[in-house]
């Protein structure tokens, strides 16, 4: 009963990956929501085996906040039926543990090579393609009926390349669309097959992509530091492109941000940003938007962070005698 309060924050604590092709990586997320008024903190999430990686999106949860525990299975060194456990250890508001159970059937006669589609440093606004090989030695009439990308930025088709009594081979052709936004893309392809075994009918293929903006900005995020009301700080953003460009407009999260206009086209621009702290104590958060005259990258965004702390307390006034000499402050009883 002492552990039930922690388990009540999960809508499920077990997951079956089903039939997973050998050599692939697949993942599942367990949502966790703080349903209590007290803060909840995840201290650690150790998995029971090296082939399972566990990640927590947000360890500290305030009331009604939600996070997730991600379980990532790497099948390169696993065969047959597989089971593992992630132990979620809480240290606030009370010590507790929750066991998350995962299992899978690693199918050695279905192979995906390479084990995932990886797109490294693709320039934003361009397309990129990758090719994987999917082979099955399970049965001669095995086929891939459908390919379902989990992202609108991916296209994929499966083309049969060989079939005999020993093995069926497909070529999996993937294309990353040019409208993919900058940043990291972690998605999956679902291969729907005609396998008579229900759990083997769907095969998941991971897709990992990094899309780089044609305009690079640093530092990102922009640190403003710790300020007191009335203080002013000026920082510069370094904006770099491959061709000369202009920064047409810069806007901040609110009117505490001021910008200096730049008119001359350059491949490297220094954009001075001045922030004036007001009486609003607390974190400084938001996004700076830079508009450029580049057709492929018209806008760039940079997050900012900082803190406004209370004013320093005024120093006590020194008392003087009628002669002008400093007097000792009165001694007050404890």
ABEGO torsion letter per residue (X at the ends): XAAAAAAAABABABBBAEBBBBGBBBBBBBBBBBABABBBBBABBBBABAABBBBBABABBBBGBBBBBBBBBBAAABBEBBBBBBBBBBAOABBBBBBBBBBBBBBAABBBOBABBBBBGBBBGBBBBBBBBBBBAABAABBBABBBBABAABBBBBBBABBBAABBBBBBBBBBBAABBBEBBBBBBBBBBABABAAAABBBBBBBBBBBBABBBOBOBBBAEBBBBGBBBBBBBBBBBABBBBBABBBBABAABBBBBBABBBABBBBBBBBBBBABBEBBBEBBBBBBABAABABBBBBBBBBBBBBBBBBBBBBBBAAGBBBBBBBBBX
